[in-house]
Amino acid sequence: MSDQYEITVPALEINQGDRKIYCFAVDGKDLLDFTAVSRIGRSEGILRGYQRPEVLSHIRAIQRYLESPGAMLPNAVVLAFDKRVEFTPYRRRSPVAYSTPGELVIPVDLTESESQKPALLVDGQQRTAAIRDADVESFPVAAVGFLADGDDEQRSQFILVNNTKPLPKGLIHELLPGAVGHLPPRLAKRQLPAQVMTRLNVDEDSPFRGTISTPTSPDGYIKDNSVLKMIENSLYDGALYQYRDSETGLGDVDQMVLHLKLFWTIVENTWPVEWKLQPRKSRLTHGVGIQSLGYVMDATTEGTPVEMVVDLGLDKTLALLDEVVAWSSGTWKLGPQDERRWNGLQNTPNDVKLLTNLLLRALR
């Protein structure tokens, strides 16, 4: 067989509003010849790809099933095509206005790199890998394809297609900043905080650089959800609210990020040892510490434009907390009847409230 050829398959073009999708069948053994699996990663701080890494145990389970008698995969894989994939309608017209039968022509070039292939796998990564490895001569699968305008749209479609499945939250948080188009309300609400968090984790001058645990920052030790909650609290009722348009939900990300960098750099400088420790060794990098200090940031900088934050003397303000904090040793004196060892605080709403009140009382 030549390294360059075309796969031509019968297909149905379906109109969905202004978009068209293509339903067809293809041998699963051929999928990876023209389809790239764009696994998530970062290059020079820029997000590349969007697929979760293969789960080998799950793939092997599917593979064993495919090698058994009567195996069936009724769910369609979802592909994002570029403009090299063409649809040619049959001359015979369909009696249904929104569907048109025809042929889909997919170019295959086995010499191309992964990034040059004409299709990206949006959903069905593990099924495709299982078919690839299965000891069967062929295994046709149902497929649905759509033409995508670029990585941002592919990323958005990946989130939407997988919205009802248990996608890892960290993966969603990484994808949200670059997603475009309509998103479910709960995801749309997190898009701006996720944009800010991503900047904190990748900017070279950020105290959080590389410390937030995400799929592309696996060595990070601060939970992404803790940072997201801290940002969300401030965005909707704190210091970052001034940079946000409450009607559109959009905001000045650069100003937000700078405001956070200024405050948390002082946090890092005030407790440099505790800032480098993992949450099990330091409550400063634990969810309870991150959120409570976020409230301290709101209390001390709310309504202050970012260019004036440097004049607030926050280093002296945070130094006042030294008398009450027990980030990695000692005892938290939360109240007359409530004293706990340094690691006795947990990331619960009640403990976050108790620690926040302790810190704010010390400042007053």
Secondary structure, 3 states (H helix, E strand, C coil): CCCEEEEEEEEEEEEECCEEEEEEEEEHHHHHHHEECCECEEECCEEECCECCCCHHHHHHHHHHHCCCCCCCCCCEEEEECCCCEEEECCCCCCCCCEEEEEEEEEEECCCCHHHCCEEEEECHHHHHHHHHCCCCCCEEEEEEEECCCHHHHHHHHHHHCCCCCCCHHHHHHHHHHCCCCCCHHHHHHHHHHHHHHHHHHCCCCCCCCCEEECCECCCCEEHHHHHHHHHHHHHHCHHHHHECCCCCCECHHHHHHHHHHHHHHHHHHCHHHHCCCCCCCCCCCHHHHHHHHHHHHHHHCCCCHHHHCCCCHHHHHHHHHHCCCCCCCEEEEECCEEEEHHHCCCCHHHHHHHHHHHHHHHC
